[in-house]
Amino acid sequence: MTGTILVFNAGSSSVKYELIDSAVCHSLASGLVERVGHDDAVIHHRVGDTEITGPVAAVDHTSAVRAVIDAFATHGPALAEAGIGGVGHRVVMGGEMFAPTLITDDVLAAIDALAPLAPLHNPANAATIRVARELLADVPHVAVFDTAFFHDLPAPAAHYAIDPTFATEHAIRRYGFHGISHEYVSGTVTAHLGDRGRPLRQIVLHLGNGASASAVVGGCPVETSMGLTPLEGLVMGTRSGDIDPAVAFYLHRELGMDIDAIDHLLNYGSGLAGMTGTNDVRDIQARITNGDAAARAAMDIYVHRLVKYVGAYSAVMGGVDALAFTAGVGEHDAVLRAQVCAPLGFLGIAVDAERNARAAHGAESQVISPDEAPVRVLVVPTREEHAIARQVTELLS
């Protein structure tokens, strides 16, 4: 297959997109619609070194995708002349669909049906697919699933300690999320470090508004922090991460909160936002610098959870050779990286202060650990759209 791949990566309140030359994996244009569903929605459309930014009417994901198509028509490159061979869509929850899949009406219905397991994302993914299929009806559309990389987790990591018959009947297992990013980053780390004579043992920390960790041995994941839904695991922007399930029972019985209210609290009103009023780590770090005790306490909890997972995953793998930071916070917050690595010296994990500071402004994968450190610590920019384009190209070929 030749030509270009248009990729849509829809979040709960955003739509990222990129037009990629599949032959050389080169970006021809990219952009982001932010604050979908709000009156102050904005689109950033980049072509080469030029970025066009402006307000946009994006009351929902359908109108956001229409705005994206309009941006290509107004600012280029013209999609009609781009030779699009396929459109790739990131879908957060795929259930038992784990290979890249041509989207049909039945596949779209299955994505809709999985919405209860990813309520922040699957509805947005489905809405984006619907309008994109309408506007770009002459090319195949392909779903690439965020859960696919973790589909074959070892059984002890994939299953909960509940009745296995009940679990199978109701598809209750640990699916894991951010798999497109974890696969891309772990593969990049392996290529960067080269052959070490044995399977590379690495931990990937995907730290954005959503956050997850994975343990990968020889390219195969053996653990991940998210579970049946993206709520499990690390402290996140608005999600609590790990919490005693009995908290839900307590809130219902003692406070009279219903299931929807508890769901909203743990998914939207917890994490950094719940503790500080903001989910922006930059603001929290600035407040810490100014002596804000609440911000300091929240970041201590955030970092503690990360340190705990790195330690646990090192034990699962019988050691660790590499630790990679990725996604918005992981790639750009040098202070956080230093905070996470400082308690992990006993594992051979350390950062070089100058390299760490420099990596906060880089666009390529960089090692930030000292040369003599036994564990390589890296900052790896994640490129989910490129990973999606590659999988779409392979399927359509």
N, C-alpha and C positions, 0 to 999 in steps of 0.2 A: 504494500500500500504506500502511496506517496501523497503529498499534500500537507495540509495543516490540520491541527486538532484544536477545537475551541473547548476550553475547560471551564465549567462552572463549579464553584466551591461555596455553597450556601451555608451560612451560619444562622443562628437564631435571629440576628438582627443585621445581617450583612450578606452581601454577595460578592465574592472575589471571582475574578475571571482572568483568563489568559489565552491568547492566540499563539500557538506554538508550531513552529516548523518541525514536523515529525522526523524529517530526514536527518537533521543536525541538532535537534532538541534545542532550538534557538527561539527565544521569545520575540514575537513580532509586535505585540501590544499586550497590555495588561491593565488591570484596574480594580477598583473596589467601590461598591456602594455601601456607605456606612449609615447607621441609624435608620434602617428600614423599619417602617411603621411609625416614624416620628415626623413631625412637621419640619424638622431641620435636617432631613436627610441630605447627604452630600455624595457626589460621585467624583472619583479621582481616575482619570483615564490617561494612561501613559503610552506614548508611541516614541520609541527611541529615547532621546534625552529630554523630550518635551512631556510635561504633565499638565493636563487641563483639569482644573478643579472648579466645581460649582454646585449650587443647590439643585436638587432634583426632586420631582414628585415620586416618592417611593412609599406609598401607604402600605404596601405589602410586597411579597417577593415577586408576585406577578408583574406589578408595575416596575419593580426594580430591574427585572430582566429586560422589559421593554426599553427602559432607559439605557441599559447597556447596548442593546442593538442600535438604538438611536445614536449613541456616542460613536460607535463604529461608522455609522452612516455620515455623521457630521465631521468627525475628526480623523477618520481612517484607522487602519486600512479598511477599504471596502470589502465587506464579507463576501459579496457576490463575485469578487475577483480574487479572493484569497485561496481558492481551491480547497475548501474545507472537506476533508474526507470523513470526519466524524466529530461528534460532540461527546465529551466525557463529563460525567456528573459524579461528584463525591456524594455518597450516601452513607450516613453515619451508622445506622443499624441495618445489617443484612440478614440477621438470623442465620438460617442454614444456607443462604446464598452467599458463597464465599469467593467464587471466581468472577472476574469481570463479565458482565451479562448484558446482552443486547436488550434494550428496554422495549417491552411490549405492554399492551394494556394490562395483561395479567401480572407482569413484573411490577408495574406501577401500583396495582392494587395490593400486592404483597408488601411493598414499601409503606403504603398507607396503613396496612394492618399492623405493622411493627412500631407504629408511632408511640404506643404506650411505653415501650422500652427506651425510647429516645425522644421524649416529648418536646425538647427544645430544638431538635434538629430535623427529624424525619419529616414532619409536616412542611418545613421550609424546603427540604430537599425535593419533596414530591411536587410542591407548587412550582419550583424552579423548572423541574423536568417538564411539567405540563405546558407551561408557556413556551419553553424552548422548543419542544416538539411541534408546537403550533407554528412558531415563527421560522423554524429551520426544519421544515417537514421533509426536505428532499435528501437528507443525510441521516445515517444511522446514529442513534443515541445509545450510549453505553453507561451502565452504572458500575462504579468502582467502589467497593465497600470498605469502610473504615475498620470493620470487624474481621476482615478476611485474614489478615496477617496472623491473628491469634486463634484461628479456627482449630488448629491442631495442637493447642497447648497440651502438655502432659496431663493425664487424667487427674492427678492430685492437685494440680493448679487450676484445672478447668471446672471442678465440681465443688459444690457446697456440701456440708455435712447434714443433709436432709435425706428423707426417703428417696432412693434413686428412682423408683418407679414413678412416684409423684413428680419428681424433678423432670424426668423424661417426658411424661405425659403433658406437662405444662411448659416445656422448653426452658426450664430454669437452670442456667449454668453461667459461668463467667465468660462473657463474650470478648471483653476488652475493646478499647476504642483508640482513636488516633493511630490506627494501624498503618495507614498510608505513610504517615510521618515517621513512625518507628521503623518501618521497613526501609524507607529511603535513608534515614540517618544512620541506622546500623550498617547498611550496605556501604554508605560513604565512609564510615569509620574503618570498616574492613579494608576498603580500597586504599584509604589514606595510610594506614599502618602497615599494610603488606603482610606477607606470609610470616607467621611467627613459629611455624613448625608444629602447631596444634590449634584446635578450634579456639577462636578468640572469644573470651568471656567479657561481655560489655553490658553496661547499664546506660540506658537512654532516659534522660529527663526532659519530657516535652512540657514546657512551662509557659503557658499562655493564660488567658482567662479560664479556659479549661486546662487541667494539668494531669499528666499521667506519667508513670514510670514503667519501664520494661527491662527484663533481663533476657539477653540474647546470647546463645552459645553456638558458635559456628554458623551464624546466620539464621538460626531457628529460635523463636521465642520460647522461653521456659517459664516465664512469669510476667504478669502485668497487673497494674494497680486497679484499673477499672473493672467492673464486674458485669452483672446482669444489665446494669444501666451505667451511664457515665458518672453517677453520684458517688460510687465507691472510690476509696483511695486517698489521694493527696488533698490537702487544703487547696481550694481553687478560688476564682474570683468571686463567685456567688454561691458555690456549692460547699457543703460542709466537709465532704470526703468522709472517711471512716467515722462512724458514730455507732454507739450501742443501739441495736434495733429496738430495745425496750424504751428508748427515748420517745419513739412514736406512740407506744402504748401509753406511756405516762402522760404525754400531751393530750391524748384523746380522753383518757379516763379522768384525769385531774383537772384539765383546763377546758374540756369539752370541744377541743379542736377536731374538725372532721379530716378525712384523708386528704382532700384537696388542699386544705389549709396547711397541713403538715408537709405535703409534697412541695407546696410553694415555698414554705419556710426553708426547707433543706436544699432546694435547687436554686432558688432565686434570692433568698434573704439571709444566707449564711456565708461561710468562707470569709474572705477579706472584707467584702462589703458589709457583711453582718457584724463584723467586729469593729470596723473603722468608719463605715459609711461610704467607702469608695472601694472599687475593685482595681483601681489603677495603682500598680506597684510603684510607679514613679512618684505619685503623690504621697504614698505611704512612706517611702524612703526619705522624701523631703521633710515630712512631718517628724520622722525620727531624728533627723539632723537638727531640727528645732526643739527637740526635747519632749515630743509628744509621747506620753507613757502608754496610751492605748495603742498607738501605732507600733510602738516597740513590742508590746505584748503580743499583738497579732502576728508580727513578723517572726517572733520567737516561736510561736506555734507552727507557722508555715515552714520554717527552716527545720524545726525538730522533726516534723513528719517526713520531710525529705531525707534527713540524715538517717532516720529509722528505716526507711525503705531501702536506701543504698546498703546499709548494714545487713538487712535481711536478705536482699538479693545476692550480696556477696556470699553469704552463707549457703544459699540455695545452689549457687554455681560452684562452690568450693574455691572461691577466690574471684578476683576481678582484674582484668587487664586494661580496661578502658572505661571512662565515664564521659558521656557526651551530654552537653546542654544544648537545647534547641527551642524553637518557637519564640514568640515575642519577648517574654521575660528572660528566658534562658539565654537568648542570643545577645541581649542588650544590657542586662543588669550585671555589671562586673562585681558590684558590692555583694549581691545575693550569691553569686558563684563562690566568692571567697568565704562567705558565711557558711555555706553548705559544706565546703571542703575542709574548713579549719578543724572540725572535730574528727575528721576521718583519716588523720595522719597515721593512725595505727594500721590502716589498710594499705598504706603507701600512696595515699591520695594527697596531693598538694597542688597549689597554683603558684606560678611565678607572677608577682604583682604587676610587673611591667607588661608581660605578655597578656595577662588577664585584662588590664586596662585597654590595651590596644585592640583586643578582640571585640570589645564592645562597639567598635566602629567599623568592623570589617564585613566584607560580603562573601568571603570564602571560608572554608573550614580551616581552623587554626588550632594548634596544640598550645595550651596555656599552662601546662605543667612544666616544672624544671626538667632539664635533660636527664638528671640522675634519678628522677622519681620512677619507681617501678610500675606505677599505674599512669597511663597516658590520659590526661584530662583534655577534652576538646570542646570547642564551640563550633557547631555545625548548623549553618542556616538550612532550615527545612524547605523543601521545594515540592510541596504536595501536588501542585498543578503539573509539574514536569513528570512526577511519578505517575499521575493519572494518565497523562498523554501517552507515556510509554506503554502502559497497560492497554489502553484503547488501541494503539497502533498494533500491538501484538495480537490482540483479539481479531481485529479487522483484517490482518494479514493472513 
